[in-house]
């Protein structure tokens, strides 16, 4: 289960933002994952196809910020992540492949 939310864009597509437990050895860490897709179901399917099987979106408690929407729209894959923001600390966005490699290590 994940905390997150979504926003619908003017062209009908959606950006889904989820805060998930970090896969791999870093226990307790959380990551923020953004997905740009045609609809919410397709966005969650993209994540499940990457091996994140227990990903669900219930409600809209943590929708993506305007900066997050801009970041995911400018990425060619439309699927990015970074560690969940801690007060004052900002990290650059990474392609999802980097998270999957990190989890495998």
Buried (B, 14 or more C-beta within 10 A) or exposed (E): EBBBBBBEEEEEBBBBBBBBBBBBEEEEEBBBBBBBBEBBEEBBBBBEEBEBEEBEBEEEEBBBBEEBBEBBEEBEEBBBBBBBBEEEEEEEBBBBEEBBEBBEE
